[in-house]
């Protein structure tokens, strides 16, 4: 028994060591970006691996001033789109899981099929549609496509989660006289909070990291989102790496905070919604 415990202990230590190495390799690019963002070009070229001497924190002030408008535009889009995606996804998922109507499975199969269609293939048709509606160079050119496209994965996750819930819970509420909207509001919705958190995080990531769609639909810099804005900022300071890398660090902070706050709910939502039959 003692030798077996030693073997298990050794395996645990080995696994922990491997995980620590992988964690260090994952964090190394961010740490290097943080260090290089505090250096001048001369410091980078002469002392690449050394600590910044002195640290140029003024680069962050320059980057923050230049990028705050782009970050605000992205925040506005996220605040408008994500609640809409959560509402429509949860309603659609509930209907496909708990309401019985002709063609329900066919509708869900079509939604599943949309998951395998690369988003870049819909770029031209969506652009033509937005252009025909006269929405180019407005926030609606971003809000409406994000709202429509973000529901695909959300509907799949919500429908899978709602279908996995015991039928007895819904039957008990119906026996108490509750209608479908009441069941959705007071039973399905509270239980699906981890799944909704997963959808919210993934939708936010999709909006925040999208580059192509804002680039082709928004020409007014005052309406542009962060991904395009930070690229333009990098072009303005392409001879000085410090402010450019400071802008990248500032852009990564909202995502770090998002995952730090929502990681537990994200993992719980994935395991409860995406992996259950």
GUDO-84076 format. One line per field, with one value per atom (N, C-alpha, C): atom name; x, y, z. Coordinates in nm, 2 decimals. Layout:
N
at	[CA_...] $
u	[X_...] $
v	[Y_...] $
w	[Z_...] $
//
This chain:
277
at	[N_CA_C_N_CA_C_N_CA_C_N_CA_C_N_CA_C_N_CA_C_N_CA_C_N_CA_C_N_CA_C_N_CA_C_N_CA_C_N_CA_C_N_CA_C_N_CA_C_N_CA_C_N_CA_C_N_CA_C_N_CA_C_N_CA_C_N_CA_C_N_CA_C_N_CA_C_N_CA_C_N_CA_C_N_CA_C_N_CA_C_N_CA_C_N_CA_C_N_CA_C_N_CA_C_N_CA_C_N_CA_C_N_CA_C_N_CA_C_N_CA_C_N_CA_C_N_CA_C_N_CA_C_N_CA_C_N_CA_C_N_CA_C_N_CA_C_N_CA_C_N_CA_C_N_CA_C_N_CA_C_N_CA_C_N_CA_C_N_CA_C_N_CA_C_N_CA_C_N_CA_C_N_CA_C_N_CA_C_N_CA_C_N_CA_C_N_CA_C_N_CA_C_N_CA_C_N_CA_C_N_CA_C_N_CA_C_N_CA_C_N_CA_C_N_CA_C_N_CA_C_N_CA_C_N_CA_C_N_CA_C_N_CA_C_N_CA_C_N_CA_C_N_CA_C_N_CA_C_N_CA_C_N_CA_C_N_CA_C_N_CA_C_N_CA_C_N_CA_C_N_CA_C_N_CA_C_N_CA_C_N_CA_C_N_CA_C_N_CA_C_N_CA_C_N_CA_C_N_CA_C_N_CA_C_N_CA_C_N_CA_C_N_CA_C_N_CA_C_N_CA_C_N_CA_C_N_CA_C_N_CA_C_N_CA_C_N_CA_C_N_CA_C_N_CA_C_N_CA_C_N_CA_C_N_CA_C_N_CA_C_N_CA_C_N_CA_C_N_CA_C_N_CA_C_N_CA_C_N_CA_C_N_CA_C_N_CA_C_N_CA_C_N_CA_C_N_CA_C_N_CA_C_N_CA_C_N_CA_C_N_CA_C_N_CA_C_N_CA_C_N_CA_C_N_CA_C_N_CA_C_N_CA_C_N_CA_C_N_CA_C_N_CA_C_N_CA_C_N_CA_C_N_CA_C_N_CA_C_N_CA_C_N_CA_C_N_CA_C_N_CA_C_N_CA_C_N_CA_C_N_CA_C_N_CA_C_N_CA_C_N_CA_C_N_CA_C_N_CA_C_N_CA_C_N_CA_C_N_CA_C_N_CA_C_N_CA_C_N_CA_C_N_CA_C_N_CA_C_N_CA_C_N_CA_C_N_CA_C_N_CA_C_N_CA_C_N_CA_C_N_CA_C_N_CA_C_N_CA_C_N_CA_C_N_CA_C_N_CA_C_N_CA_C_N_CA_C_N_CA_C_N_CA_C_N_CA_C_N_CA_C_N_CA_C_N_CA_C_N_CA_C_N_CA_C_N_CA_C_N_CA_C_N_CA_C_N_CA_C_N_CA_C_N_CA_C_N_CA_C_N_CA_C_N_CA_C_N_CA_C_N_CA_C_N_CA_C_N_CA_C_N_CA_C_N_CA_C_N_CA_C_N_CA_C_N_CA_C_N_CA_C_N_CA_C_N_CA_C_N_CA_C_N_CA_C_N_CA_C_N_CA_C_N_CA_C_N_CA_C_N_CA_C_N_CA_C_N_CA_C_N_CA_C_N_CA_C_N_CA_C_N_CA_C_N_CA_C_N_CA_C_N_CA_C_N_CA_C_N_CA_C_N_CA_C_N_CA_C_N_CA_C_N_CA_C_N_CA_C_N_CA_C_N_CA_C_N_CA_C_N_CA_C_N_CA_C_N_CA_C_N_CA_C_N_CA_C_N_CA_C_N_CA_C_N_CA_C_N_CA_C_N_CA_C_N_CA_C_N_CA_C_N_CA_C_N_CA_C_N_CA_C_N_CA_C_N_CA_C_N_CA_C_N_CA_C_N_CA_C_N_CA_C_N_CA_C_N_CA_C_N_CA_C_N_CA_C_N_CA_C_N_CA_C_N_CA_C_N_CA_C_N_CA_C_N_CA_C_N_CA_C_N_CA_C_N_CA_C_N_CA_C_N_CA_C_N_CA_C_N_CA_C_N_CA_C_N_CA_C_N_CA_C_N_CA_C_N_CA_C_N_CA_C_N_CA_C_N_CA_C_N_CA_C_N_CA_C_N_CA_C_N_CA_C_N_CA_C_N_CA_C_N_CA_C_N_CA_C] $
u	[0.08_0.00_0.09_0.20_0.29_0.35_0.40_0.46_0.35_0.23_0.12_0.10_0.09_0.07_0.19_0.31_0.42_0.41_0.36_0.35_0.24_0.13_0.02_0.07_0.15_0.20_0.30_0.38_0.48_0.41_0.30_0.22_0.16_0.11_0.05_0.15_0.27_0.37_0.42_0.43_0.47_0.36_0.23_0.13_0.13_0.15_0.16_0.27_0.39_0.50_0.48_0.41_0.38_0.28_0.18_0.09_0.16_0.25_0.32_0.40_0.47_0.55_0.46_0.34_0.25_0.19_0.17_0.12_0.23_0.35_0.46_0.47_0.47_0.48_0.36_0.24_0.12_0.13_0.19_0.20_0.32_0.42_0.54_0.52_0.44_0.42_0.36_0.26_0.20_0.30_0.38_0.48_0.58_0.62_0.72_0.65_0.53_0.46_0.45_0.42_0.41_0.55_0.66_0.79_0.83_0.81_0.85_0.77_0.65_0.56_0.61_0.71_0.76_0.90_0.94_1.08_1.07_1.17_1.19_1.25_1.26_1.31_1.46_1.53_1.68_1.69_1.61_1.61_1.58_1.48_1.44_1.55_1.62_1.72_1.85_1.88_2.00_1.99_1.87_1.85_1.71_1.70_1.57_1.52_1.60_1.56_1.57_1.62_1.64_1.51_1.51_1.40_1.41_1.30_1.30_1.37_1.46_1.53_1.54_1.46_1.35_1.22_1.12_0.99_0.92_0.87_0.80_0.65_0.60_0.45_0.37_0.44_0.37_0.32_0.38_0.33_0.19_0.15_0.02_-0.08_-0.03_-0.12_-0.15_-0.05_-0.07_-0.16_-0.14_-0.23_-0.37_-0.39_-0.52_-0.60_-0.53_-0.60_-0.64_-0.55_-0.58_-0.69_-0.70_-0.79_-0.92_-0.94_-1.05_-1.18_-1.18_-1.30_-1.34_-1.24_-1.26_-1.32_-1.26_-1.31_-1.45_-1.48_-1.62_-1.72_-1.68_-1.77_-1.79_-1.69_-1.70_-1.79_-1.77_-1.86_-2.00_-2.03_-2.17_-2.23_-2.16_-2.21_-2.23_-2.14_-2.15_-2.27_-2.29_-2.40_-2.54_-2.54_-2.67_-2.69_-2.59_-2.60_-2.62_-2.53_-2.53_-2.66_-2.72_-2.86_-2.96_-2.96_-3.05_-3.02_-2.89_-2.86_-2.91_-2.89_-2.93_-3.08_-3.15_-3.30_-3.35_-3.31_-3.36_-3.31_-3.19_-3.14_-3.21_-3.23_-3.30_-3.45_-3.52_-3.65_-3.66_-3.57_-3.57_-3.53_-3.43_-3.39_-3.50_-3.57_-3.69_-3.80_-3.83_-3.93_-3.89_-3.77_-3.72_-3.71_-3.69_-3.68_-3.81_-3.90_-4.01_-4.15_-4.15_-4.28_-4.28_-4.40_-4.41_-4.49_-4.42_-4.49_-4.43_-4.50_-4.46_-4.33_-4.23_-4.11_-4.01_-4.03_-3.94_-3.80_-3.79_-3.66_-3.59_-3.67_-3.61_-3.55_-3.62_-3.57_-3.44_-3.44_-3.31_-3.20_-3.23_-3.13_-3.07_-3.15_-3.11_-3.02_-3.05_-2.97_-2.84_-2.84_-2.71_-2.62_-2.69_-2.61_-2.54_-2.60_-2.54_-2.40_-2.38_-2.26_-2.14_-2.16_-2.05_-2.03_-2.10_-2.08_-1.98_-1.87_-1.77_-1.83_-1.81_-1.87_-1.82_-1.70_-1.65_-1.73_-1.80_-1.88_-2.01_-2.05_-2.17_-2.13_-2.01_-1.97_-2.03_-2.02_-2.07_-2.23_-2.30_-2.45_-2.49_-2.43_-2.46_-2.43_-2.32_-2.28_-2.39_-2.43_-2.53_-2.66_-2.70_-2.82_-2.81_-2.70_-2.69_-2.68_-2.61_-2.61_-2.75_-2.82_-2.96_-3.05_-3.02_-3.10_-3.05_-2.95_-2.89_-2.83_-2.77_-2.72_-2.56_-2.50_-2.35_-2.31_-2.20_-2.14_-2.23_-2.31_-2.38_-2.36_-2.39_-2.38_-2.47_-2.58_-2.68_-2.62_-2.52_-2.45_-2.37_-2.34_-2.27_-2.37_-2.47_-2.56_-2.64_-2.71_-2.80_-2.74_-2.63_-2.56_-2.51_-2.45_-2.40_-2.52_-2.63_-2.75_-2.80_-2.81_-2.86_-2.76_-2.64_-2.54_-2.50_-2.51_-2.47_-2.57_-2.69_-2.79_-2.77_-2.69_-2.68_-2.63_-2.51_-2.45_-2.54_-2.59_-2.67_-2.79_-2.86_-2.98_-2.95_-2.83_-2.79_-2.76_-2.69_-2.66_-2.78_-2.87_-2.99_-3.08_-3.10_-3.19_-3.14_-3.01_-2.95_-2.97_-2.95_-2.96_-3.11_-3.20_-3.34_-3.39_-3.35_-3.39_-3.34_-3.22_-3.17_-3.23_-3.32_-3.38_-3.49_-3.52_-3.62_-3.76_-3.84_-3.97_-4.06_-4.03_-4.11_-4.12_-4.01_-4.01_-4.11_-4.12_-4.21_-4.36_-4.37_-4.51_-4.56_-4.48_-4.52_-4.57_-4.50_-4.54_-4.67_-4.68_-4.81_-4.93_-4.91_-5.01_-5.05_-4.96_-4.99_-5.05_-5.07_-5.14_-5.05_-4.92_-4.83_-4.83_-4.82_-4.81_-4.67_-4.65_-4.52_-4.43_-4.48_-4.40_-4.36_-4.45_-4.42_-4.31_-4.33_-4.23_-4.09_-4.09_-3.97_-3.91_-3.99_-3.94_-3.89_-3.97_-3.94_-3.87_-3.86_-3.80_-3.68_-3.70_-3.60_-3.49_-3.53_-3.43_-3.34_-3.39_-3.29_-3.20_-3.24_-3.16_-3.05_-3.08_-2.99_-2.88_-2.87_-2.78_-2.63_-2.58_-2.44_-2.43_-2.53_-2.53_-2.54_-2.62_-2.63_-2.50_-2.43_-2.30_-2.20_-2.21_-2.12_-2.15_-2.28_-2.31_-2.27_-2.29_-2.25_-2.10_-2.02_-1.87_-1.83_-1.89_-1.85_-1.90_-2.02_-2.06_-1.97_-1.94_-1.85_-1.71_-1.66_-1.53_-1.55_-1.66_-1.67_-1.68_-1.76_-1.77_-1.64_-1.57_-1.45_-1.34_-1.33_-1.22_-1.25_-1.37_-1.40_-1.33_-1.27_-1.19_-1.25_-1.28_-1.32_-1.45_-1.55_-1.68_-1.68_-1.63_-1.62_-1.54_-1.44_-1.35_-1.42_-1.51_-1.57_-1.70_-1.76_-1.89_-1.88_-1.77_-1.76_-1.64_-1.66_-1.55_-1.53_-1.63_-1.61_-1.53_-1.42_-1.33_-1.40_-1.49_-1.56_-1.66_-1.69_-1.78_-1.70_-1.58_-1.50_-1.48_-1.46_-1.44_-1.29_-1.26_-1.13_-1.03_-1.07_-0.98_-0.92_-1.01_-0.96_-0.89_-0.94_-0.87_-0.73_-0.71_-0.57_-0.48_-0.53_-0.45_-0.41_-0.50_-0.47_-0.37_-0.39_-0.30_-0.16_-0.15_-0.02_0.05_-0.03_0.02_0.08_0.02_0.06_0.19_0.21_0.33_0.42_0.42_0.49_0.64_0.69_0.84_0.88_0.78_0.80_0.72_0.78_0.71_0.64_0.70_0.64_0.50_0.45_0.31_0.22_0.27_0.19_0.16_0.27_0.25_0.17_0.18_0.10_-0.05_-0.08_-0.22_-0.27_-0.18_-0.22_-0.25_-0.17_-0.19_-0.32_-0.35_-0.47_-0.59_-0.58_-0.69_-0.71_-0.61_-0.62_-0.68_-0.67_-0.72_-0.87_-0.96_-1.10_-1.13_-1.06_-1.08_-1.03_-0.92_-0.87_-0.96_-1.02_-1.12_-1.24_-1.29_-1.40_-1.39_-1.28_-1.25_-1.23_-1.16_-1.14_-1.27_-1.37_-1.50_-1.59_-1.59_-1.68_-1.63_-1.51_-1.45_-1.53_-1.56_-1.64_-1.77_-1.85_-1.97_-1.96_-1.85_-1.82_-1.80_-1.72_-1.69_-1.81_-1.89_-2.01_-2.11_-2.12_-2.22_-2.18_-2.06_-2.01_-2.04_-2.01_-2.03_-2.18_-2.26_-2.40_-2.49_-2.44_-2.53_-2.48_-2.35_-2.29_-2.27_-2.25_-2.20_-2.32_-2.43_-2.54_-2.62_-2.67_-2.75_-2.89] $
v	[-0.12_0.00_0.13_0.12_0.23_0.26_0.16_0.18_0.23_0.19_0.23_0.38_0.42_0.56_0.65_0.60_0.67_0.68_0.58_0.59_0.69_0.69_0.79_0.93_0.94_1.07_1.12_1.03_1.07_1.11_1.04_1.07_1.21_1.24_1.37_1.48_1.46_1.56_1.58_1.47_1.48_1.56_1.53_1.60_1.75_1.78_1.92_1.99_1.92_1.98_2.01_1.92_1.94_2.05_2.06_2.17_2.31_2.31_2.43_2.48_2.38_2.42_2.47_2.40_2.45_2.59_2.61_2.74_2.85_2.82_2.91_2.95_2.85_2.87_2.95_2.93_3.01_3.16_3.18_3.32_3.39_3.32_3.39_3.49_3.47_3.58_3.70_3.69_3.80_3.88_3.80_3.87_3.95_3.89_3.95_4.08_4.07_4.19_4.30_4.26_4.36_4.43_4.35_4.41_4.49_4.45_4.53_4.65_4.65_4.77_4.89_4.86_4.96_5.00_4.96_4.99_5.08_5.16_5.23_5.13_5.18_5.09_5.06_5.16_5.14_5.04_5.04_4.94_4.81_4.80_4.67_4.60_4.68_4.63_4.59_4.66_4.64_4.55_4.55_4.47_4.40_4.31_4.25_4.18_4.10_4.01_4.08_4.20_4.27_4.34_4.39_4.47_4.61_4.67_4.81_4.91_4.99_5.09_5.22_5.32_5.31_5.26_5.23_5.18_5.30_5.29_5.40_5.38_5.42_5.41_5.51_5.61_5.71_5.65_5.54_5.47_5.43_5.39_5.34_5.46_5.57_5.69_5.73_5.73_5.75_5.65_5.53_5.42_5.44_5.46_5.48_5.59_5.71_5.82_5.79_5.72_5.70_5.59_5.49_5.38_5.38_5.48_5.48_5.49_5.57_5.58_5.44_5.37_5.24_5.14_5.14_5.05_5.09_5.21_5.25_5.21_5.22_5.17_5.02_4.95_4.80_4.77_4.84_4.82_4.85_4.95_4.98_4.86_4.81_4.70_4.58_4.55_4.43_4.44_4.56_4.58_4.57_4.61_4.60_4.46_4.39_4.27_4.15_4.14_4.02_4.00_4.09_4.06_4.02_4.08_4.03_3.89_3.85_3.71_3.62_3.65_3.57_3.55_3.66_3.65_3.56_3.59_3.52_3.37_3.35_3.21_3.13_3.18_3.11_3.08_3.18_3.16_3.05_3.06_2.97_2.83_2.82_2.69_2.63_2.71_2.65_2.60_2.68_2.63_2.50_2.49_2.37_2.25_2.28_2.16_2.12_2.22_2.19_2.21_2.27_2.28_2.18_2.13_2.02_2.08_2.09_2.14_2.07_2.07_2.00_2.07_1.99_2.04_2.09_2.06_2.11_2.05_1.92_1.86_1.91_1.93_1.98_2.12_2.20_2.34_2.33_2.25_2.23_2.18_2.08_2.03_2.14_2.23_2.34_2.43_2.46_2.54_2.48_2.34_2.27_2.28_2.28_2.28_2.42_2.52_2.65_2.66_2.57_2.57_2.53_2.46_2.41_2.51_2.61_2.71_2.81_2.83_2.93_3.07_3.15_3.29_3.37_3.35_3.43_3.40_3.29_3.26_3.35_3.40_3.48_3.63_3.66_3.80_3.88_3.84_3.91_3.92_3.81_3.82_3.92_3.91_3.99_4.14_4.16_4.30_4.36_4.28_4.32_4.35_4.27_4.29_4.42_4.44_4.56_4.69_4.67_4.79_4.82_4.72_4.74_4.80_4.78_4.84_4.98_5.03_5.16_5.17_5.07_5.07_5.08_5.09_5.10_5.22_5.21_5.32_5.36_5.27_5.30_5.18_5.20_5.09_4.98_5.01_4.90_4.80_4.84_4.75_4.64_4.67_4.57_4.50_4.58_4.52_4.41_4.44_4.34_4.21_4.21_4.09_4.01_4.08_4.01_3.95_4.02_3.97_3.85_3.85_3.73_3.61_3.64_3.53_3.47_3.55_3.50_3.40_3.39_3.30_3.16_3.13_2.99_2.90_2.93_2.85_2.86_2.98_2.99_2.91_2.90_2.82_2.67_2.63_2.49_2.45_2.54_2.52_2.52_2.62_2.63_2.51_2.48_2.37_2.24_2.21_2.09_2.09_2.21_2.21_2.19_2.26_2.25_2.11_2.04_1.91_1.81_1.84_1.75_1.76_1.86_1.88_1.77_1.73_1.62_1.67_1.59_1.63_1.65_1.59_1.60_1.75_1.82_1.96_2.04_2.02_2.10_2.05_1.92_1.87_1.92_1.93_1.98_2.12_2.21_2.35_2.36_2.27_2.27_2.23_2.13_2.09_2.20_2.29_2.41_2.52_2.50_2.60_2.70_2.67_2.76_2.74_2.85_2.85_2.84_2.83_2.81_2.93_3.05_3.17_3.17_3.13_3.12_3.01_2.90_2.79_2.84_2.91_2.96_3.06_3.15_3.26_3.21_3.12_3.09_2.95_2.87_2.74_2.73_2.74_2.72_2.82_2.95_3.05_3.05_3.04_3.04_2.92_2.80_2.69_2.70_2.78_2.79_2.90_2.96_3.07_3.04_2.92_2.89_2.88_2.82_2.81_2.95_3.04_3.17_3.25_3.22_3.29_3.24_3.11_3.06_3.13_3.15_3.22_3.36_3.43_3.57_3.59_3.50_3.51_3.49_3.38_3.35_3.46_3.52_3.62_3.75_3.78_3.89_3.87_3.75_3.73_3.74_3.69_3.70_3.85_3.93_4.07_4.14_4.12_4.19_4.16_4.03_3.99_4.00_4.04_4.05_4.17_4.14_4.24_4.27_4.17_4.19_4.26_4.22_4.29_4.44_4.48_4.62_4.70_4.63_4.70_4.73_4.64_4.66_4.74_4.75_4.82_4.95_4.98_5.11_5.18_5.30_5.38_5.50_5.54_5.65_5.60_5.66_5.62_5.64_5.74_5.76_5.65_5.56_5.45_5.31_5.32_5.19_5.12_4.99_4.91_4.89_4.82_4.82_4.75_4.63_4.55_4.63_4.71_4.79_4.91_4.97_5.09_5.06_4.95_4.92_4.89_4.84_4.82_4.95_5.05_5.18_5.25_5.23_5.29_5.23_5.10_5.04_5.09_5.12_5.18_5.32_5.40_5.53_5.53_5.42_5.42_5.30_5.27_5.15_5.16_5.28_5.30_5.29_5.29_5.28_5.17_5.06_4.94_4.96_5.04_5.06_5.09_5.21_5.24_5.14_5.08_4.97_4.86_4.81_4.69_4.73_4.86_4.90_4.90_4.94_4.93_4.78_4.69_4.55_4.50_4.54_4.50_4.56_4.69_4.75_4.67_4.63_4.56_4.42_4.36_4.22_4.23_4.34_4.35_4.32_4.37_4.34_4.19_4.12_3.98_3.90_3.94_3.88_3.89_4.01_4.04_3.95_3.95_3.87_3.72_3.66_3.52_3.50_3.60_3.58_3.58_3.66_3.67_3.56_3.52_3.42_3.29_3.25_3.12_3.01_3.02_2.91_2.89_2.99_2.98_2.93_2.97_2.93_2.77_2.72_2.58_2.50_2.55_2.48_2.48_2.59_2.60_2.51_2.50_2.41_2.26_2.22_2.08_2.05_2.15_2.12_2.13_2.22_2.24_2.18_2.17_2.12_1.97_1.91_1.77_1.68_1.73_1.64_1.60_1.48_1.43_1.48] $
w	[0.00_0.00_0.00_0.07_0.08_-0.06_-0.13_-0.26_-0.36_-0.34_-0.43_-0.41_-0.28_-0.24_-0.30_-0.29_-0.34_-0.50_-0.56_-0.71_-0.74_-0.67_-0.70_-0.67_-0.56_-0.53_-0.63_-0.68_-0.79_-0.91_-0.95_-1.07_-1.05_-0.93_-0.91_-0.92_-0.86_-0.87_-1.02_-1.09_-1.23_-1.31_-1.29_-1.36_-1.32_-1.19_-1.15_-1.22_-1.23_-1.29_-1.44_-1.51_-1.65_-1.67_-1.58_-1.58_-1.56_-1.46_-1.44_-1.55_-1.62_-1.74_-1.85_-1.87_-1.98_-1.94_-1.81_-1.77_-1.79_-1.76_-1.78_-1.93_-2.02_-2.16_-2.21_-2.15_-2.20_-2.15_-2.03_-1.98_-2.03_-2.09_-2.13_-2.23_-2.34_-2.44_-2.38_-2.29_-2.22_-2.13_-2.06_-1.97_-2.06_-2.17_-2.25_-2.31_-2.35_-2.41_-2.30_-2.18_-2.07_-2.05_-2.05_-2.02_-2.14_-2.26_-2.38_-2.40_-2.34_-2.35_-2.27_-2.18_-2.09_-2.13_-2.25_-2.30_-2.42_-2.44_-2.57_-2.67_-2.79_-2.90_-2.87_-2.82_-2.79_-2.68_-2.58_-2.47_-2.52_-2.61_-2.66_-2.74_-2.83_-2.92_-2.84_-2.73_-2.66_-2.54_-2.48_-2.36_-2.37_-2.47_-2.50_-2.38_-2.31_-2.20_-2.06_-2.06_-1.93_-1.89_-1.77_-1.72_-1.77_-1.79_-1.84_-1.74_-1.80_-1.71_-1.79_-1.76_-1.66_-1.73_-1.65_-1.71_-1.76_-1.89_-1.96_-1.94_-1.83_-1.80_-1.88_-1.93_-2.01_-2.14_-2.19_-2.31_-2.29_-2.16_-2.14_-2.14_-2.10_-2.10_-2.25_-2.33_-2.47_-2.54_-2.51_-2.56_-2.51_-2.38_-2.33_-2.39_-2.41_-2.47_-2.61_-2.68_-2.82_-2.84_-2.75_-2.77_-2.69_-2.60_-2.51_-2.59_-2.70_-2.79_-2.85_-2.90_-2.96_-2.86_-2.74_-2.63_-2.59_-2.59_-2.55_-2.66_-2.79_-2.89_-2.88_-2.85_-2.84_-2.72_-2.61_-2.49_-2.52_-2.60_-2.64_-2.71_-2.81_-2.89_-2.80_-2.71_-2.63_-2.54_-2.48_-2.38_-2.45_-2.58_-2.65_-2.71_-2.76_-2.83_-2.73_-2.63_-2.55_-2.47_-2.41_-2.35_-2.45_-2.57_-2.68_-2.72_-2.73_-2.77_-2.66_-2.53_-2.42_-2.42_-2.44_-2.44_-2.55_-2.67_-2.79_-2.79_-2.75_-2.74_-2.64_-2.52_-2.42_-2.46_-2.52_-2.56_-2.67_-2.77_-2.88_-2.83_-2.74_-2.69_-2.61_-2.53_-2.45_-2.54_-2.65_-2.74_-2.81_-2.85_-2.93_-2.83_-2.70_-2.61_-2.54_-2.51_-2.43_-2.49_-2.61_-2.68_-2.80_-2.82_-2.92_-3.04_-3.16_-3.28_-3.40_-3.51_-3.63_-3.68_-3.72_-3.77_-3.67_-3.54_-3.44_-3.46_-3.48_-3.50_-3.62_-3.73_-3.85_-3.84_-3.76_-3.73_-3.66_-3.56_-3.48_-3.56_-3.65_-3.74_-3.83_-3.88_-3.96_-3.88_-3.76_-3.67_-3.65_-3.62_-3.61_-3.73_-3.85_-3.97_-3.99_-3.93_-3.94_-3.87_-3.77_-3.70_-3.78_-3.89_-3.97_-4.09_-4.10_-4.21_-4.16_-4.22_-4.18_-4.19_-4.09_-4.09_-4.21_-4.26_-4.37_-4.50_-4.51_-4.63_-4.63_-4.52_-4.51_-4.52_-4.54_-4.53_-4.64_-4.77_-4.88_-4.88_-4.85_-4.85_-4.73_-4.62_-4.50_-4.54_-4.60_-4.64_-4.74_-4.83_-4.93_-4.86_-4.76_-4.69_-4.61_-4.54_-4.46_-4.55_-4.66_-4.75_-4.81_-4.84_-4.89_-4.79_-4.66_-4.56_-4.52_-4.58_-4.56_-4.42_-4.37_-4.23_-4.23_-4.34_-4.34_-4.27_-4.20_-4.12_-4.01_-3.95_-3.83_-3.74_-3.61_-3.51_-3.54_-3.61_-3.64_-3.74_-3.82_-3.91_-3.83_-3.70_-3.62_-3.53_-3.47_-3.37_-3.43_-3.54_-3.60_-3.65_-3.72_-3.76_-3.64_-3.54_-3.42_-3.34_-3.34_-3.27_-3.34_-3.47_-3.54_-3.54_-3.57_-3.58_-3.44_-3.34_-3.20_-3.14_-3.20_-3.15_-3.18_-3.29_-3.34_-3.23_-3.18_-3.07_-2.94_-2.92_-2.80_-2.80_-2.91_-2.92_-2.90_-2.96_-2.94_-2.79_-2.73_-2.59_-2.50_-2.52_-2.44_-2.46_-2.59_-2.62_-2.56_-2.56_-2.51_-2.36_-2.29_-2.15_-2.10_-2.17_-2.13_-2.15_-2.26_-2.29_-2.18_-2.12_-2.02_-1.88_-1.86_-1.73_-1.71_-1.59_-1.57_-1.61_-1.67_-1.71_-1.59_-1.48_-1.36_-1.31_-1.33_-1.29_-1.37_-1.49_-1.58_-1.55_-1.54_-1.51_-1.38_-1.28_-1.15_-1.16_-1.23_-1.25_-1.33_-1.43_-1.51_-1.42_-1.33_-1.24_-1.15_-1.12_-1.03_-1.11_-1.24_-1.32_-1.39_-1.39_-1.46_-1.61_-1.69_-1.83_-1.88_-2.01_-2.06_-2.03_-2.04_-2.00_-1.86_-1.77_-1.63_-1.60_-1.67_-1.65_-1.70_-1.81_-1.86_-1.77_-1.71_-1.63_-1.49_-1.43_-1.29_-1.27_-1.38_-1.37_-1.46_-1.59_-1.69_-1.68_-1.67_-1.68_-1.56_-1.43_-1.32_-1.33_-1.37_-1.38_-1.49_-1.59_-1.70_-1.69_-1.57_-1.56_-1.59_-1.55_-1.60_-1.75_-1.82_-1.96_-2.02_-1.97_-2.02_-2.00_-1.89_-1.87_-1.97_-2.01_-2.11_-2.25_-2.28_-2.40_-2.40_-2.29_-2.27_-2.29_-2.23_-2.25_-2.39_-2.46_-2.59_-2.69_-2.67_-2.75_-2.74_-2.61_-2.59_-2.66_-2.65_-2.72_-2.87_-2.92_-3.07_-3.11_-3.04_-3.08_-3.06_-2.94_-2.91_-3.01_-3.05_-3.14_-3.29_-3.32_-3.47_-3.53_-3.64_-3.71_-3.85_-3.93_-4.07_-4.08_-4.00_-4.02_-3.99_-3.87_-3.85_-3.95_-4.00_-4.10_-4.23_-4.28_-4.41_-4.39_-4.27_-4.26_-4.20_-4.12_-4.05_-4.11_-4.16_-4.21_-4.12_-4.04_-3.94_-3.82_-3.80_-3.69_-3.55_-3.54_-3.42_-3.38_-3.47_-3.45_-3.45_-3.48_-3.50_-3.37_-3.38_-3.26_-3.23_-3.12_-3.07_-3.16_-3.22_-3.29_-3.41_-3.48_-3.59_-3.54_-3.43_-3.37_-3.33_-3.26_-3.21_-3.33_-3.44_-3.56_-3.62_-3.62_-3.67_-3.58_-3.45_-3.35_-3.37_-3.39_-3.42_-3.54_-3.64_-3.76_-3.74_-3.65_-3.62_-3.55_-3.46_-3.38_-3.42_-3.55_-3.60_-3.58_-3.56_-3.54_-3.39_-3.31_-3.16_-3.11_-3.07_-3.02_-2.89_-2.80_-2.67_-2.66_-2.72_-2.72_-2.79_-2.89_-2.96_-2.87_-2.81_-2.72_-2.59_-2.55_-2.44_-2.48_-2.60_-2.65_-2.65_-2.69_-2.69_-2.54_-2.45_-2.31_-2.26_-2.29_-2.25_-2.31_-2.44_-2.50_-2.44_-2.39_-2.33_-2.19_-2.12_-1.98_-1.97_-2.05_-2.04_-2.05_-2.14_-2.16_-2.04_-1.98_-1.86_-1.74_-1.73_-1.62_-1.65_-1.77_-1.81_-1.77_-1.80_-1.77_-1.62_-1.56_-1.41_-1.34_-1.38_-1.31_-1.35_-1.48_-1.53_-1.56_-1.52_-1.56_-1.49_-1.36_-1.30_-1.36_-1.39_-1.46_-1.60_-1.66_-1.80_-1.81_-1.72_-1.72_-1.68_-1.58_-1.54_-1.65_-1.72_-1.83_-1.94_-1.98_-2.08_-2.05_-1.92_-1.88_-1.87_-1.83_-1.80_-1.93_-2.02_-2.14_-2.26_-2.28_-2.41_-2.41_-2.29_-2.28_-2.24_-2.20_-2.16_-2.28_-2.28_-2.40_-2.38] $
//
